[in-house]
Amino acid sequence: MDTQILLISTDRAGELQYSLPAAIIQDGAEVTVIDNASSDATGDLARRHGARHLRLPERVSWAAANNAGIDATSGDAVLLLNADCFLEPDFLAVARPRLEEERAGSVTPKLVRTLGPEPDERLDVIDCVGMTLDRRRKNGLAGHGAPRTAYALGGEVIGPDGAAALYRREMLDDCRLDGSVLDEAFEKWASDVDLAWRAWALGWRAVYEPGAVGYHVRSYSPTTRANVPERDRRVQFRNRYLMIIKNDTAAVARDVHRLLFYEVQALGFAVLRERFLLGGYADVLRLAPRARRLRHELGERRRGRPPVRVPFGLEPRR
């Protein structure tokens, strides 16, 4: 299975000098560095290591940059990789065979937290073992903060975190809405779980492979959220509603009580603790017409396929 590694860098040459060599040595893969209009040595590093250099003329969001990389490359499998994620040498050799399983559209690795690229900066805790999506339609990081030795068994998950996500290209093409794989209105936050939700709805599976290991410097997590810019927290807040508008079905009726209880909590938190989040509601109203249009397109895509129940609350076995 031909594999394309899309390694994105937005002025991240300091980390790219470590993550790029780790990507280059992966067996059976071609590496493309997506240079998101960087002003540092990103392009020089790509050329020095013999990677394809895809420079974007202007800086765009994480979702838009990865869409550009997906559209500009080929290969049966695609690994989206952030510059702050450093792979073990056998990462791809272990992860890629899982895509051969029936209807497996994506593979989630075990990401271990690290403070930087050096081995002595690695922590003995898990960064994540994929994404979660509970019955309140709230997404999170599976396994975040658990001991590194936990989650040693493979299984199904909602989907991979975008820091290191292996996809079957056939699935990505099937999941396109309005021509795009990742929803660029999301910018970055939750665009990976939005894709995972859509993939499940279209009958694709996501699997977790604990033997595929990478080390990730996490910039946004339950333990770092307070340090994240207000605008990013507002975008993350509003994207949950856009996911619901786009992807949910009549089955949401079973969880209305959970959603209503959570909405009261979310509104109270916004009013009492983070008033800047209230602007997220206005953002949702502005973006809702487009989200409803994509919902209709997804419904047409699902027509004639067997009905699928999205496994809310699914996590790997600890």
Helices and strands as residue ranges (DSSP letters): E 3-9, H 13-24, E 29-35, H 42-48, E 52-55, H 62-72, E 77-82, E 85-87, H 91-95, G 96-100, E 104-114, G 119-121, E 122-128, E 131-133, E 139-141, E 155-156, E 164-168, H 169-174, G 184-186, H 191-201, E 205-216, G 225-227, H 230-247, G 250-255, H 256-272, G 275-278, H 279-302
